[in-house]
Amino acid sequence: SGKVYHGEFGNPKTHFIRIMFKWLLAIFIAVFILGVAMPKLAGWLRLGRLPGDVSLRWRGQVYQFPLASTVLLSLLLGVLLRFLKI
């Protein structure tokens, strides 16, 4: 009668949209949690004030380039993900 079988997940387009929505929601929640936790983490880990973090003042504006903090956070995340085996 003209029905097309799309497998166990239904329509592939709908399945893709559901997966993308779940990832978008997960990223939104992670960014929100990091945004709330970052001030406390920054004070505790001294993020932005490590040797290697560059802060420039130019025309009344302060521009910060947290190079060492970025490397530190990357290493911590790498160790955590390796520990969790993700």
Secondary structure, DSSP 4 states (H G I P E B T S, - for coil): -------TT--HHHHHHHHHHHHHHHHHHHHHHHHHHHHHHHHHHTTT-STTEEEEEETTEEEEEEHHHHHHHHHHHHHHHHHHT-
